[in-house]
Amino acid sequence: MVSEVSEEKLKTFRIMGLFGFKKKKNVEFQINEDDRIWIEETINWLIGGFGLPNKNSELITFTEKYFPNALSNNEINAENIIKDLSDILELDASKISFEIQTDIRDTKNVPYEFEEFPLDSYTEKTGNEYKIHIANSLTSSRLLSRLIRELSYIKLCENELRFHIEDNFLYITAVYLGFGTILSQNLFDIGYSTDGFWETNWSNSLEIPQEMLAYSFALYLKIIGCKTQSLQKELPSDFFKFLNSASEYVDLYPSDLLCETELKANDLYFQAQKLIKNHEYESATSKLNEIIYLSENEREVSFISYVFERLGYIKIREGNFAKSISDFQKALEIDSGNFIATDNIAYALIKMGEIKEGKKYIDKSISLMDKDMGTIYRNLALYFWAKGNFEEAEENFALSFESVFVPVFLLELDYSKFLSAKGEKEKSNEYLQLSIAKKEPEAMKNT
């Protein structure tokens, strides 16, 4: 699908209201309709971000083949698991650190109760570095699941994908990255311990409901051509039955996600994204136009709004701001919640001198996006600069650099030009060199 995703499409799951109008007597599996659609859109998006997985891809298992550091010396700890997951996901482990956190669960012989999910782990991103905060109380199985979640988050960041963080989304990402078997094995963590005087019972589960895990795993298995039956010996018997039922459900009511046209369109989008990153805009445009052709002659490709957004983005990078507007408008006609198109049409309008109209789209972006503010602040900086308010422009450029979640295109170059306009030539050249280091063609033309 796409390498950016809107908050509208990554909304929080609804537990109530299970639907059964499609259900047949021989299919036990049920899922909330909103959850089903959300999962399919999320997997579609992941295909666009990571590419279509190869048929007959091997599922990752908790064995020495995949986790040599964690299992070879019988010490299943955070450091060794992070090393193994970094190798699996092709991440730079030197950029990832961790810190063990303690809370009331670590106080011996003290009763406690959590009304909501306790804090088990989260990842702090600072620049290009990541620090994982991990609860000291995690059992080895829960530690493994949580670190899979955190490293999946880091993988998304390293692939420069814009997304909203939801536990469900991160676990579905982990399924798509091949960890469905391990997550299914550790869906529940139930245990008991005693020191002769004090008894401790615990019952934990992954934050994602098993219906959502089973459905996303069943879809992934269909995509890679893996038979559910092959996992019977690997999974807990109860969950295996649930997964098998989910697989039967997918067979009886095939998802549009499994449509050949949709999969082909996704693969073309992934190719286009790689070409765009390499600034091969003509070839990328050709791939995107192929998707539009598929949509017009076969069926409406679910992410067609983002195809038009990418076409507009290419025109911006080619300096054709006026021509980009129609593509962005088409994208927003199809999906008014496409915040990437909203950001980029604001940028194009301000660059064209239509700052009042551009400001309208900045305001709309703010209403759509509440976390990845780097692009919005950059656009505000350009808006105030165009109005001649250099102080406000400087403040918003600073906020943009502070808020960068994924790289903001041409941020360093635009700031370099702003500094040059202020007469700060030396500092301007520093930021020009940063843009050149990112291999941005527009910066190289300025040398």
Residue, then its C-alpha position, 0 to 999 in steps of 0.5 A: m500500500v503506502s509508506e504513509v498512513s492516516e490516523e483515520k485508517l489507523k484508528t484504535f480498535r473497537i472491542m464491542g459490536l462483533f458482527g455475524f452477518k457473514k458467519k456460517k455455522n461451520v465457521e467459529f471465527q468472528i471479528n468486528e467489521d471495523d477491526r477487519i477493515w483496519i487490519e486489511e488496510t494496515i497490511n496493505w500499507l505494510i506491503g507498500g512500506f516493506g514490499l510484498p513478502n516472498k512466497n513460501s517465506e520462512l516464519i521466524t521461530f524462537t530457535e538457535k537459527y534465529f536467536p543464537n545469542a539468546l539461546s546458545n548460552n541459556e541466558i535469555n536477556a534483553e541484550n541478547i534478544i536485541k542483538d538477535l532481533s537486530d540481525i533478523l531485521e537488518l538493524d544497526a544494533s549499535k544505535i539501540s540501547f536499553e534501560i531496565q525500569t523498576d516499579i511496584r511489581d519489583t517490590k517483594n511481598v507488597p500486594y498491588e493491582f493494575e487497573e490498566f495495562p502496566l508499562d512493560s516497554y516503550t522506545e524513546k527515539t532521539g535523532n538516529e538513536y533509540k533507547i528501549h525502556i523495559a520493565n524489570s518484572l517481565t518474564s522471558s516470554r513476555l520480554l521476547s514479545r515486547l522486544i519484538r514490538e519495540l524492534s518492529y517500531i524501530k524498523l518502521c522508523e529506519n524505513e522512514l515510514r510515517f505512522h501513528i503508534e498503536d499497540n495493535f498496529l505494532y503487533i500487526t507489523a510484527v506479524y507482517l515481518g514474520f513474527g506471527t508464530i512467536l507472538s501466537q506462542n506468547l499471546f498469554d503469560i500465566g504463572y504462579s510462584t511462591d517463596g513459602f510465605w508469599e504467593t504471586n499469581w500473574s496473568n498477562s496477555l498481549e495488548i492485541p485481542q486474539e481475534m485481531l492477531a489470528y486474522s492478521f496472521a491468517l492473512y499473512l499466511k495466505i499471502i506467503g502461501c503457507k498452510t495453517q496446518s503446518l503450524q499445528k505442532e508449533l502453536p498452543s492448541d487453543f490458539f491453533k484452532f482459532l487461527n485455523s478457523a480464521s483461515e477458513y473464514v478468509d477462504l469463505y470470505p476472501s479479502d480484497l487484500l488478496c486480490e491479484t490486482e491489489l497485490k500487483a498495485n502494492d508491488l508497483y507502489f513499493q517499487a515506485q517508493k524505492l525509485i523516489k528515494n533514489h530520485e529516479y522520478e521518471s521511472a517512479t512516475s511510470k510505476l505510479n501511472e501503471i497503478i492508475y491504469l490498473s485502477e481504471n481497468e480492473r477495480e478501485v485500488s484501495f490506496i489510490s489517493y496516495v498514488f496521486e499524492r506521490l505523483g504530486y510529490i514528484k512534481i514538487r521535487e522536479g520544481n513543478f509546484a503549479k502542476s503538483i496541485s492538481d495531483f494533490q487535489k485529486a488525492l484529497e478528493i478521494d481521501s480527505g484524511n490524506f495528511i501527506a497530501t495536505d502537508n504537501i499541497a500547503y508546501a507547494l502553494i506557499k512556494m508559489g506565493e499563494i500563502k493564504e491558501g497555503k495556510k488553510y492547508i497547514d491548519k487542516s494538517i494540524s487537525l489531522m496530525d498530532k505527532d509527526m509535526g516536523t513537516i507542519y512546522r517547516n511549512l509554518a516557517l516558510y509561511f512566516w518567511a513569505k510574510g516577512n516575519f523572520e522571527e516567527a519563521e526562525e522559531n518554526f524552523a527550530l521546532s521543525f528540526e526538534s520535531v523531526f520523526v522521519p526526514v522532512f524533504l528539503l528542510e535543510l535546504d529551505y533553512s539554508k536559503f532562509l539563513s542566506a536571506k538573513g545574511e548568515k552566509e556561513k551558517s547557510n552553507e553549513y545547512l546546504q552541506l547537510s542537504i548535499a549529504k542527504k543527496e538531495p539533487e536540489a542542493m547539489k544544483n546550488t553548489 
